[in-house]
Amino acid sequence: MDEDTNEDVYCIWRFLIDKKFQGKGYGKANRICLSYEPKNTAAKAQYESLGFRETDEIEDDQIVSVLRI
C-alpha cells in the first residue's frame, strides 16, 4: 500500500515546536480528542486499540475520548 496516495490515510508530516519553546514539555502535553455514540461499541474498541481513553465527559450525547501524545 502506498500511503502517500491512499485517500484513507491521514498523516502528520511534522510536529514542530519553535526553538524558544523547546525543552519545556509542550510536545508531551498535546492530546487528540474525539467523540463517538455511546452505543457504537465498534468505534469504542477501535479507538481504545489505538490508545484513546474515555475522559468521563459527555458532549452532545457522545462519549469523549482522548489520546495523549
Gaussian input, Z-matrix of N, CA and C with variables (Angstrom, degrees):
# hf/3-21g

backbone

0 1
 N
 C     1     B1
 C     2     B2     1     A1
 N     3     B3     2     A2     1     D1
 C     4     B4     3     A3     2     D2
 C     5     B5     4     A4     3     D3
 N     6     B6     5     A5     4     D4
 C     7     B7     6     A6     5     D5
 C     8     B8     7     A7     6     D6
 N     9     B9     8     A8     7     D7
 C    10    B10     9     A9     8     D8
 C    11    B11    10    A10     9     D9
 N    12    B12    11    A11    10    D10
 C    13    B13    12    A12    11    D11
 C    14    B14    13    A13    12    D12
 N    15    B15    14    A14    13    D13
 C    16    B16    15    A15    14    D14
 C    17    B17    16    A16    15    D15
 N    18    B18    17    A17    16    D16
 C    19    B19    18    A18    17    D17
 C    20    B20    19    A19    18    D18
 N    21    B21    20    A20    19    D19
 C    22    B22    21    A21    20    D20
 C    23    B23    22    A22    21    D21
 N    24    B24    23    A23    22    D22
 C    25    B25    24    A24    23    D23
 C    26    B26    25    A25    24    D24
 N    27    B27    26    A26    25    D25
 C    28    B28    27    A27    26    D26
 C    29    B29    28    A28    27    D27
 N    30    B30    29    A29    28    D28
 C    31    B31    30    A30    29    D29
 C    32    B32    31    A31    30    D30
 N    33    B33    32    A32    31    D31
 C    34    B34    33    A33    32    D32
 C    35    B35    34    A34    33    D33
 N    36    B36    35    A35    34    D34
 C    37    B37    36    A36    35    D35
 C    38    B38    37    A37    36    D36
 N    39    B39    38    A38    37    D37
 C    40    B40    39    A39    38    D38
 C    41    B41    40    A40    39    D39
 N    42    B42    41    A41    40    D40
 C    43    B43    42    A42    41    D41
 C    44    B44    43    A43    42    D42
 N    45    B45    44    A44    43    D43
 C    46    B46    45    A45    44    D44
 C    47    B47    46    A46    45    D45
 N    48    B48    47    A47    46    D46
 C    49    B49    48    A48    47    D47
 C    50    B50    49    A49    48    D48
 N    51    B51    50    A50    49    D49
 C    52    B52    51    A51    50    D50
 C    53    B53    52    A52    51    D51
 N    54    B54    53    A53    52    D52
 C    55    B55    54    A54    53    D53
 C    56    B56    55    A55    54    D54
 N    57    B57    56    A56    55    D55
 C    58    B58    57    A57    56    D56
 C    59    B59    58    A58    57    D57
 N    60    B60    59    A59    58    D58
 C    61    B61    60    A60    59    D59
 C    62    B62    61    A61    60    D60
 N    63    B63    62    A62    61    D61
 C    64    B64    63    A63    62    D62
 C    65    B65    64    A64    63    D63
 N    66    B66    65    A65    64    D64
 C    67    B67    66    A66    65    D65
 C    68    B68    67    A67    66    D66
 N    69    B69    68    A68    67    D67
 C    70    B70    69    A69    68    D68
 C    71    B71    70    A70    69    D69
 N    72    B72    71    A71    70    D70
 C    73    B73    72    A72    71    D71
 C    74    B74    73    A73    72    D72
 N    75    B75    74    A74    73    D73
 C    76    B76    75    A75    74    D74
 C    77    B77    76    A76    75    D75
 N    78    B78    77    A77    76    D76
 C    79    B79    78    A78    77    D77
 C    80    B80    79    A79    78    D78
 N    81    B81    80    A80    79    D79
 C    82    B82    81    A81    80    D80
 C    83    B83    82    A82    81    D81
 N    84    B84    83    A83    82    D82
 C    85    B85    84    A84    83    D83
 C    86    B86    85    A85    84    D84
 N    87    B87    86    A86    85    D85
 C    88    B88    87    A87    86    D86
 C    89    B89    88    A88    87    D87
 N    90    B90    89    A89    88    D88
 C    91    B91    90    A90    89    D89
 C    92    B92    91    A91    90    D90
 N    93    B93    92    A92    91    D91
 C    94    B94    93    A93    92    D92
 C    95    B95    94    A94    93    D93
 N    96    B96    95    A95    94    D94
 C    97    B97    96    A96    95    D95
 C    98    B98    97    A97    96    D96
 N    99    B99    98    A98    97    D97
 C   100   B100    99    A99    98    D98
 C   101   B101   100   A100    99    D99
 N   102   B102   101   A101   100   D100
 C   103   B103   102   A102   101   D101
 C   104   B104   103   A103   102   D102
 N   105   B105   104   A104   103   D103
 C   106   B106   105   A105   104   D104
 C   107   B107   106   A106   105   D105
 N   108   B108   107   A107   106   D106
 C   109   B109   108   A108   107   D107
 C   110   B110   109   A109   108   D108
 N   111   B111   110   A110   109   D109
 C   112   B112   111   A111   110   D110
 C   113   B113   112   A112   111   D111
 N   114   B114   113   A113   112   D112
 C   115   B115   114   A114   113   D113
 C   116   B116   115   A115   114   D114
 N   117   B117   116   A116   115   D115
 C   118   B118   117   A117   116   D116
 C   119   B119   118   A118   117   D117
 N   120   B120   119   A119   118   D118
 C   121   B121   120   A120   119   D119
 C   122   B122   121   A121   120   D120
 N   123   B123   122   A122   121   D121
 C   124   B124   123   A123   122   D122
 C   125   B125   124   A124   123   D123
 N   126   B126   125   A125   124   D124
 C   127   B127   126   A126   125   D125
 C   128   B128   127   A127   126   D126
 N   129   B129   128   A128   127   D127
 C   130   B130   129   A129   128   D128
 C   131   B131   130   A130   129   D129
 N   132   B132   131   A131   130   D130
 C   133   B133   132   A132   131   D131
 C   134   B134   133   A133   132   D132
 N   135   B135   134   A134   133   D133
 C   136   B136   135   A135   134   D134
 C   137   B137   136   A136   135   D135
 N   138   B138   137   A137   136   D136
 C   139   B139   138   A138   137   D137
 C   140   B140   139   A139   138   D138
 N   141   B141   140   A140   139   D139
 C   142   B142   141   A141   140   D140
 C   143   B143   142   A142   141   D141
 N   144   B144   143   A143   142   D142
 C   145   B145   144   A144   143   D143
 C   146   B146   145   A145   144   D144
 N   147   B147   146   A146   145   D145
 C   148   B148   147   A147   146   D146
 C   149   B149   148   A148   147   D147
 N   150   B150   149   A149   148   D148
 C   151   B151   150   A150   149   D149
 C   152   B152   151   A151   150   D150
 N   153   B153   152   A152   151   D151
 C   154   B154   153   A153   152   D152
 C   155   B155   154   A154   153   D153
 N   156   B156   155   A155   154   D154
 C   157   B157   156   A156   155   D155
 C   158   B158   157   A157   156   D156
 N   159   B159   158   A158   157   D157
 C   160   B160   159   A159   158   D158
 C   161   B161   160   A160   159   D159
 N   162   B162   161   A161   160   D160
 C   163   B163   162   A162   161   D161
 C   164   B164   163   A163   162   D162
 N   165   B165   164   A164   163   D163
 C   166   B166   165   A165   164   D164
 C   167   B167   166   A166   165   D165
 N   168   B168   167   A167   166   D166
 C   169   B169   168   A168   167   D167
 C   170   B170   169   A169   168   D168
 N   171   B171   170   A170   169   D169
 C   172   B172   171   A171   170   D170
 C   173   B173   172   A172   171   D171
 N   174   B174   173   A173   172   D172
 C   175   B175   174   A174   173   D173
 C   176   B176   175   A175   174   D174
 N   177   B177   176   A176   175   D175
 C   178   B178   177   A177   176   D176
 C   179   B179   178   A178   177   D177
 N   180   B180   179   A179   178   D178
 C   181   B181   180   A180   179   D179
 C   182   B182   181   A181   180   D180
 N   183   B183   182   A182   181   D181
 C   184   B184   183   A183   182   D182
 C   185   B185   184   A184   183   D183
 N   186   B186   185   A185   184   D184
 C   187   B187   186   A186   185   D185
 C   188   B188   187   A187   186   D186
 N   189   B189   188   A188   187   D187
 C   190   B190   189   A189   188   D188
 C   191   B191   190   A190   189   D189
 N   192   B192   191   A191   190   D190
 C   193   B193   192   A192   191   D191
 C   194   B194   193   A193   192   D192
 N   195   B195   194   A194   193   D193
 C   196   B196   195   A195   194   D194
 C   197   B197   196   A196   195   D195
 N   198   B198   197   A197   196   D196
 C   199   B199   198   A198   197   D197
 C   200   B200   199   A199   198   D198
 N   201   B201   200   A200   199   D199
 C   202   B202   201   A201   200   D200
 C   203   B203   202   A202   201   D201
 N   204   B204   203   A203   202   D202
 C   205   B205   204   A204   203   D203
 C   206   B206   205   A205   204   D204

   B1=1.4562
   B2=1.5265
   B3=1.2891
   B4=1.4583
   B5=1.5244
   B6=1.3138
   B7=1.4614
   B8=1.5222
   B9=1.3177
   B10=1.4586
   B11=1.5140
   B12=1.3374
   B13=1.4612
   B14=1.5166
   B15=1.3101
   B16=1.4520
   B17=1.5274
   B18=1.3237
   B19=1.4675
   B20=1.5214
   B21=1.3307
   B22=1.4614
   B23=1.5262
   B24=1.3062
   B25=1.4610
   B26=1.5217
   B27=1.3153
   B28=1.4560
   B29=1.5217
   B30=1.3009
   B31=1.4613
   B32=1.5213
   B33=1.3099
   B34=1.4548
   B35=1.5189
   B36=1.3183
   B37=1.4544
   B38=1.5178
   B39=1.3032
   B40=1.4615
   B41=1.5283
   B42=1.2969
   B43=1.4601
   B44=1.5217
   B45=1.3092
   B46=1.4577
   B47=1.5211
   B48=1.2928
   B49=1.4612
   B50=1.5298
   B51=1.3152
   B52=1.4606
   B53=1.5231
   B54=1.3310
   B55=1.4684
   B56=1.5305
   B57=1.3371
   B58=1.4735
   B59=1.5325
   B60=1.3588
   B61=1.4588
   B62=1.5286
   B63=1.3172
   B64=1.4554
   B65=1.5267
   B66=1.3293
   B67=1.4604
   B68=1.5166
   B69=1.3336
   B70=1.4686
   B71=1.5303
   B72=1.3471
   B73=1.4657
   B74=1.5164
   B75=1.3333
   B76=1.4608
   B77=1.5292
   B78=1.3038
   B79=1.4627
   B80=1.5127
   B81=1.3162
   B82=1.4602
   B83=1.5194
   B84=1.3149
   B85=1.4657
   B86=1.5170
   B87=1.3284
   B88=1.4570
   B89=1.5138
   B90=1.3314
   B91=1.4499
   B92=1.5205
   B93=1.3086
   B94=1.4508
   B95=1.5208
   B96=1.3294
   B97=1.4638
   B98=1.5243
   B99=1.3152
   B100=1.4557
   B101=1.5128
   B102=1.3203
   B103=1.4624
   B104=1.5241
   B105=1.3296
   B106=1.4575
   B107=1.5211
   B108=1.3282
   B109=1.4569
   B110=1.5270
   B111=1.3256
   B112=1.4669
   B113=1.5326
   B114=1.3163
   B115=1.4680
   B116=1.5223
   B117=1.3183
   B118=1.4515
   B119=1.5296
   B120=1.3202
   B121=1.4574
   B122=1.5303
   B123=1.3339
   B124=1.4721
   B125=1.5284
   B126=1.3357
   B127=1.4683
   B128=1.5264
   B129=1.3244
   B130=1.4679
   B131=1.5254
   B132=1.3278
   B133=1.4544
   B134=1.5306
   B135=1.3225
   B136=1.4694
   B137=1.5255
   B138=1.3260
   B139=1.4616
   B140=1.5268
   B141=1.3357
   B142=1.4621
   B143=1.5252
   B144=1.3393
   B145=1.4639
   B146=1.5239
   B147=1.3273
   B148=1.4669
   B149=1.5228
   B150=1.3493
   B151=1.4538
   B152=1.5155
   B153=1.3448
   B154=1.4628
   B155=1.5215
   B156=1.3279
   B157=1.4593
   B158=1.5216
   B159=1.3391
   B160=1.4672
   B161=1.5164
   B162=1.3422
   B163=1.4644
   B164=1.5194
   B165=1.3250
   B166=1.4613
   B167=1.5234
   B168=1.3251
   B169=1.4643
   B170=1.5273
   B171=1.3217
   B172=1.4569
   B173=1.5221
   B174=1.3332
   B175=1.4638
   B176=1.5222
   B177=1.3247
   B178=1.4696
   B179=1.5202
   B180=1.3251
   B181=1.4658
   B182=1.5229
   B183=1.3256
   B184=1.4548
   B185=1.5249
   B186=1.3277
   B187=1.4584
   B188=1.5140
   B189=1.3114
   B190=1.4626
   B191=1.5289
   B192=1.3274
   B193=1.4630
   B194=1.5269
   B195=1.3199
   B196=1.4594
   B197=1.5344
   B198=1.3280
   B199=1.4539
   B200=1.5040
   B201=1.3023
   B202=1.4587
   B203=1.5227
   B204=1.3263
   B205=1.4670
   B206=1.5090
   A1=108.90
   A2=116.14
   A3=121.41
   A4=108.40
   A5=117.30
   A6=121.36
   A7=112.88
   A8=118.52
   A9=120.50
   A10=112.41
   A11=118.15
   A12=120.66
   A13=112.67
   A14=119.11
   A15=122.45
   A16=109.34
   A17=117.20
   A18=121.49
   A19=113.13
   A20=117.99
   A21=121.32
   A22=112.68
   A23=117.58
   A24=122.23
   A25=109.20
   A26=115.95
   A27=121.60
   A28=107.57
   A29=116.19
   A30=120.81
   A31=111.15
   A32=114.79
   A33=121.60
   A34=104.44
   A35=116.86
   A36=120.74
   A37=112.01
   A38=116.79
   A39=119.67
   A40=109.14
   A41=114.22
   A42=121.06
   A43=104.59
   A44=116.72
   A45=121.22
   A46=112.16
   A47=114.80
   A48=122.49
   A49=106.45
   A50=116.67
   A51=121.17
   A52=109.35
   A53=115.91
   A54=121.75
   A55=113.06
   A56=116.80
   A57=118.21
   A58=112.66
   A59=117.70
   A60=121.01
   A61=112.89
   A62=117.64
   A63=121.10
   A64=110.71
   A65=114.44
   A66=120.49
   A67=113.83
   A68=117.95
   A69=121.70
   A70=112.49
   A71=117.05
   A72=120.36
   A73=115.10
   A74=118.69
   A75=120.11
   A76=112.03
   A77=118.47
   A78=121.47
   A79=113.25
   A80=117.08
   A81=121.81
   A82=112.08
   A83=117.63
   A84=121.40
   A85=112.30
   A86=118.30
   A87=120.56
   A88=111.60
   A89=114.74
   A90=120.36
   A91=109.95
   A92=115.26
   A93=122.75
   A94=106.40
   A95=116.91
   A96=121.71
   A97=109.87
   A98=115.32
   A99=121.23
   A100=107.84
   A101=115.99
   A102=119.53
   A103=108.93
   A104=115.36
   A105=121.07
   A106=109.68
   A107=114.71
   A108=121.43
   A109=109.92
   A110=118.47
   A111=120.84
   A112=113.99
   A113=118.42
   A114=121.13
   A115=112.87
   A116=118.46
   A117=121.80
   A118=109.97
   A119=115.76
   A120=120.89
   A121=112.19
   A122=117.52
   A123=120.30
   A124=110.17
   A125=117.02
   A126=120.68
   A127=109.76
   A128=116.62
   A129=120.33
   A130=110.18
   A131=117.21
   A132=121.31
   A133=111.38
   A134=116.48
   A135=120.92
   A136=110.69
   A137=116.84
   A138=120.51
   A139=111.59
   A140=117.12
   A141=120.06
   A142=110.93
   A143=117.24
   A144=119.92
   A145=111.66
   A146=116.36
   A147=121.71
   A148=112.90
   A149=116.73
   A150=120.30
   A151=115.16
   A152=118.38
   A153=121.00
   A154=109.45
   A155=116.59
   A156=122.35
   A157=109.29
   A158=115.45
   A159=119.99
   A160=110.37
   A161=115.94
   A162=121.30
   A163=113.10
   A164=118.27
   A165=124.30
   A166=112.09
   A167=116.99
   A168=121.71
   A169=109.21
   A170=115.52
   A171=122.42
   A172=106.54
   A173=116.25
   A174=121.43
   A175=108.11
   A176=116.26
   A177=121.06
   A178=110.91
   A179=116.86
   A180=124.07
   A181=113.74
   A182=117.51
   A183=121.18
   A184=110.25
   A185=115.36
   A186=121.39
   A187=109.30
   A188=116.92
   A189=122.39
   A190=108.80
   A191=115.93
   A192=121.91
   A193=108.34
   A194=115.47
   A195=120.25
   A196=109.43
   A197=114.52
   A198=122.42
   A199=107.01
   A200=117.70
   A201=120.64
   A202=108.29
   A203=114.42
   A204=119.28
   A205=109.80
   D1=129.12
   D2=177.10
   D3=-91.43
   D4=101.12
   D5=-174.67
   D6=-65.58
   D7=-23.11
   D8=-179.33
   D9=-70.02
   D10=-23.43
   D11=-177.46
   D12=-113.89
   D13=-3.15
   D14=-179.44
   D15=-78.65
   D16=120.38
   D17=-177.27
   D18=-70.88
   D19=-13.51
   D20=-179.63
   D21=-92.02
   D22=4.41
   D23=-178.34
   D24=-110.83
   D25=131.80
   D26=177.23
   D27=-117.90
   D28=129.45
   D29=-175.21
   D30=-121.38
   D31=145.30
   D32=167.84
   D33=-103.67
   D34=107.05
   D35=-174.25
   D36=-74.37
   D37=-37.33
   D38=178.87
   D39=-146.29
   D40=143.35
   D41=175.50
   D42=-124.54
   D43=98.75
   D44=-170.98
   D45=-110.22
   D46=141.78
   D47=173.56
   D48=-118.03
   D49=126.06
   D50=179.41
   D51=-53.49
   D52=142.44
   D53=-175.45
   D54=-52.12
   D55=-38.30
   D56=-177.82
   D57=-70.96
   D58=-12.30
   D59=178.66
   D60=-109.36
   D61=-0.81
   D62=-179.53
   D63=-69.57
   D64=150.30
   D65=178.43
   D66=80.17
   D67=8.03
   D68=-178.71
   D69=-106.91
   D70=4.30
   D71=176.75
   D72=87.50
   D73=4.18
   D74=-177.85
   D75=-63.77
   D76=-35.77
   D77=179.90
   D78=-64.48
   D79=-27.68
   D80=179.20
   D81=-91.32
   D82=-10.99
   D83=-175.30
   D84=-92.60
   D85=3.48
   D86=-176.47
   D87=-85.65
   D88=159.10
   D89=178.95
   D90=-151.24
   D91=155.33
   D92=175.37
   D93=-115.04
   D94=127.20
   D95=179.88
   D96=-111.47
   D97=146.96
   D98=173.23
   D99=-149.40
   D100=171.10
   D101=177.87
   D102=-140.07
   D103=159.82
   D104=179.64
   D105=-152.62
   D106=159.35
   D107=179.27
   D108=-64.88
   D109=136.06
   D110=-178.19
   D111=-56.12
   D112=-32.14
   D113=-178.83
   D114=-82.14
   D115=-6.16
   D116=-176.79
   D117=-85.89
   D118=79.43
   D119=-176.93
   D120=-67.86
   D121=-27.58
   D122=177.56
   D123=-66.44
   D124=-43.15
   D125=178.34
   D126=-64.02
   D127=-43.57
   D128=179.80
   D129=-58.46
   D130=-47.69
   D131=-179.54
   D132=-62.93
   D133=-42.36
   D134=179.44
   D135=-61.54
   D136=-49.87
   D137=-178.09
   D138=-64.31
   D139=-41.07
   D140=178.57
   D141=-63.90
   D142=-35.69
   D143=179.39
   D144=-66.39
   D145=-22.64
   D146=178.27
   D147=-91.08
   D148=-3.70
   D149=177.78
   D150=106.11
   D151=-0.67
   D152=177.39
   D153=-71.37
   D154=144.17
   D155=177.64
   D156=-129.77
   D157=140.80
   D158=179.19
   D159=-64.91
   D160=146.59
   D161=-177.32
   D162=-103.09
   D163=-2.07
   D164=-172.85
   D165=71.06
   D166=10.37
   D167=175.62
   D168=-96.48
   D169=146.13
   D170=172.98
   D171=-121.13
   D172=128.35
   D173=-179.48
   D174=-130.67
   D175=119.89
   D176=-177.29
   D177=53.36
   D178=44.88
   D179=179.61
   D180=63.38
   D181=20.69
   D182=178.14
   D183=-120.94
   D184=147.33
   D185=177.86
   D186=-76.85
   D187=134.15
   D188=179.73
   D189=-98.63
   D190=131.28
   D191=176.84
   D192=-124.18
   D193=155.14
   D194=-177.12
   D195=-134.71
   D196=144.54
   D197=172.01
   D198=-118.09
   D199=117.18
   D200=178.89
   D201=-88.58
   D202=131.30
   D203=179.92
   D204=-122.81

